[in-house]
Amino acid sequence: MRALQISAYGDPLNVLELVEIPEPGVPGAGEVLIDVELAPLNLHDLLFIRGYFGGPPTPTVVGNEGFGRVAAVGPGVTNVKVGDHVLTPILGLTWRARMIASARGLFPLPDGDRLQLAQLGSNPPTAALILSEYADLKPGDWVVQNAGNSGVGRSLSAIAKQRGIRTISFVRRPELIDELKAAGADVVLLDEPAAVEEAVRVTGKGAVRLAVDSVGGDATATLVELLSDRGVLVSYAAATGRPMAINALYLIGKHLTVKGFFLGDFDHLSKILPAQIEAAPLVASGVLQVPVGAVYPMSKMKEAITHLLKGGKVLIDIAGSFNA
């Protein structure tokens, strides 16, 4: 069967290979066989391939997320059945036509757009857990974030709205403002100096208990300025690659806390499934949508990676069945 594999960790454009590997066989007790259909391509995948997160010995199949259909179930499996669409386990080495996975942590997905459901694996759980794990947010509280147009950003806005939490999302392009408001963000502002004053006016006496950063550099400074006393800044990515700009006077004077988030941390693993289940109806109903820039076959990974690095959501057509 076909798979995307590396023989050594390094530049994804150089080390990724489309190869034939043995079939996985039949599922054992508590296991399922999944026909993988689609997989999101994220910057985290590229970092994994470069070896930033360790990883198994090479050669190895790679891929952190996937979406597919249950083809067979092993003895004792009752939570999913043959024919159900499911998400593959996070960090599951998913870029392969078929894979064996533990049935624990799987659930049948609702009907819906498969391009959207395929993105349910990591971005919505990241947003949901950031909203839950770092601050005691109450209905009416404010959360401020940058990269509001990202998969996590859109997920955070939708999940926060469902929980009664208000959001301010900063973006770089003005044409996104109305689109993101329609998608559930309460306030959308251009990431520029004048936006801070507007954000302060909007929040009034409301508490901004949480700020969510995925950009780094000067963009972080805006979030820190808006946090209320004893607020928390959470970083889950660094799109610019630059150190976060944090004014020490705000950090000290407002008693702020700075945290880092990685979905694959052991502390979060048992919480991913409930977060996915919470977000699944939002995705299936269309409340939570992330526009897809393109879908590429496995044979065109260089083009897919180049597209991702230029910007836009990219999916890999593992099954070769996507019809544009």
N, C-alpha and C positions, 0 to 999 in steps of 0.2 A: 504494500500500500504506500501511497505518497505521504511524505512528511517534509517539514522544513527543519533542518538539522545544522548544528555547528560542530566542527572538529576541533576548534579552539576558540577561546573567548577573544573578542576583538571588535573591530569596526564591522557593524552589521552589513554594510555594503560589500564587504570583502569575505566574511566568514559564513554567511548564510548560504545553504545549499538545498536544492530540491532533490530529494533522494527517495529510493525505495527501501522500506524497512519491513521486517516480518509482521504478519497479522498478529493482533494481540491475543487471539484465542477466545475461550469462552469465560464468562464471569464466574467467579467462585461465590461462596456463601457471603451474602451481604454486599455483593458487587453488581455493577451493571456494565453493559457494553454500550457505548455512545457512538453513534455516527455523527461526527462533528461537521457542522454546516458552515458556520461563520465564526470569525474571531476578530475582535477589535485589535487594532494596532495602536499602541500607546507609546509615549516616550519611555515609560517604565520598561517596556519590552526591550527597547534599544539599550537602556542602562544595564538590564539583566544580561544581554548578549555581550556587552563590553566587560562583564565580570564584576560590576560594582556591588552585587548582592551575593557574592559567592556562587553557589549553584552546584549541580551534580558534575561528576567527571565527564569529560568529553571523550568521544562524540556523544551528543545528546540532542534530542528534540527540544525545542524551546516553545515559548508561548505561555502567557500568564492567564488568559481568559478564553472562553469558548462558549458556543451555543450549539446544541444539536438535539438529536432525537434518540430516545432509548431504543436500541435494537434488540437487546436481550437482557434478562435479569437472572441473577443467581438465586440459589435457595435462600429463603428467609426475607426476601425483599418485598415489602408491602407498601412503601411510601410512594413509589413510582411504578409505572407499568410500561410495557412495550408500546411505543407510539407516542409517549409523552415527550414534549419538548422540555428540555432542562438546560440549566447552566452547568458548565463543567466546573470542578473545584478551582478556586483561585490558586495561582502559581502551579497549575496542573500539567505544564508541558503539553499544550493543547494543539499545536500546529501540526496535526496529523489527521488522517482520514477517519480513523477509529481509535478508541481508547477505552481501557478498563478503568473504572473509578469506583470508589466506595459509594454506596447508596446513601450513607449518612451525609447529611448536608444538601441533598438534592430535593427538589420539589417540582411538581408539574406546573409549568408556566401557563398563564391564561392565554387565550387566543389574542392575537394582535400582530402588529407589524414586526416581522422577524428582524429587520434591521435595527429597530428600536429595542426589542427585547434582548438582542445580542449584546447590547451595551449595558445591561443591568448588572453585570457581574461585579464591577469594582467602583464605578463612579457614584451611583446612588448609595451604596453602603459607606463609602468614604464620607459623603455629605451627611448621611444620617448619624454616623458615629461621632463625627466632629460636633454635630449639634447636641449630642447626648452626653459625651464623655468629659467635657472640659468646663462646662459652666452650668449652673442650675437655672436654665432658661425658663421663664414663665410666659404665658400668652401675653402679647403686647410688648415684650422685650424686643430690642433691635439686635440684629447681626449685620456686620458690615464685611464685605468681601471684595477682592479684586478678581479679575478674569471671570466676570460674571457670565460670559458667553461660553465658557468651557463646559465640558460634560459634568464635572463636579459642581461648577457654578450654577448651571441650570438645575441640577438635581437638588442642590441646597435650597434654592429659591422655592421649588415646588414642595419639598418636604417640610420646610419651615412654614410655608403657608398653611399646609394641612395641620400643622401643630399649633397654629395661631401665633407664630413668631414672625415679626416683620423684618424685612431685609432691605439693605442698601447695597447695590451692586455697582462697582466701577468697571467701565469698559474703555477701550481705546478708540472705538469708531462710533460716530454719532448715529449712523443708520441702525445700530443695534438697540437703541433706547426703546423705541416703541415695540419692537419685536420681543424684547425680554420682559417688558411690562405685560404684554399680552400673554406671555408664558408663565406669569406668576410672580415676578419680582415686584416688590412694592415701590421701590425707588431705584432708578437707574441714572447714573451720572457719568459724565466723561471724567476720566482720571486726569485732572488738571488742578492747579492750585485753587482756583475759584470754587471748586466743588466742595471743599471742606466747609466753607461758610454755609453753603446751601444744605449740606448734610446736617450741620449743627442746627440750622433753622428747622429742618424737617423733624428731627428727633425731639427737639424741644427739651422737656424734662425727662423724656424716656431714657431708660438705661440701655447703653450699648455694652453688653456684657461679653460679647465674643467678636473677634475679628479673625478672618480666614484669609491667609496669604498663600498664593501660589506663584507669585511673580518675583519677589525679592527686589533688591535695589531700592530706589527712592519710592517705589509704589508702597513699600511696607510702611514708610513714614506716615503716609496719609491715614492708614488704618490705625496706627498707634495714637495718632492725634485725636481720633474720634472715640477711642475706648473710654468707658466710664471708669471710675475708681474701682480697683480690684478686678478689672477686666482681664480677659485671657486672649492672647494672640496665638493662633495655631497655624503652623506652616506645614503644607503637605507636598509642596513642589517648589522649584526655583526656575521659572521659565527663562529669566534673564541670565542665570548663572552668576549673578552678582550677590555679594553679601547683603543681608537685610539692613536697611538704614533705620536705626532705632534711636531716637533722642533719649539719652540717658536721664534727662530731667523728667520726661514723661514716665519712664520706667520706674524711677524712684518715687516721684511725687504722687503718681496714681497707683502705686503698689501693684504694678502689672506683672503678669506671669506669661512667659513665652514657652510654648510646647511645640514639639515636632510630631507629626502623625505619619505612620506607615501602616497600610491596611494589613500587610502580611505579618505584623508583630503578633507574637503568641497571645498577648492580652486581648487581641481583637478577634481571634479566629472563631470563638464560640458565638460571637455577636454578629457575624456576617450574614448568616442565614436569616435571622429575624429582620435584619435591615433590608435584605433583598425581598423578603415577603411583604414588608411594608411598602416598598417602592413599586412592586410589580403591578398592582392595579393602576397606579398613576401612569406607568408606561403604557399599559394595555389600553387605557382609556384615552390616551393622547394628551393628558394633562402635562406629562413630562416627556418632552421630545428634544432630541439633539440632532440637528441637521447633519446628514451624512454627505461628506464631500465626494467620496468615490468608494467603489468596491473593486478590489483587484484580485485576480487569480493568484495562486501561489507561485506561478511561473513569472510573475512580474513584481517581485518583492522590491527590487531596486527602485522601480517607479513608485511603489507604495510608500517606501521610506522617504524618498525625496518629497513626495506630496505631503507627508506628515510633517516633515521639518519646515516646509514652507507655510504650513498652517492648514487646518481643516481636519475633520473627523474621517478616519480611514478604516475600512473593514477589509478582512481577507476572506475571500470565497474559498473555503477549504473544500467543500463538496463539489465545486465547479458547476453549481446548479443555478447561480444567480442570473436572472434575466433583467437587464437594464430596461 
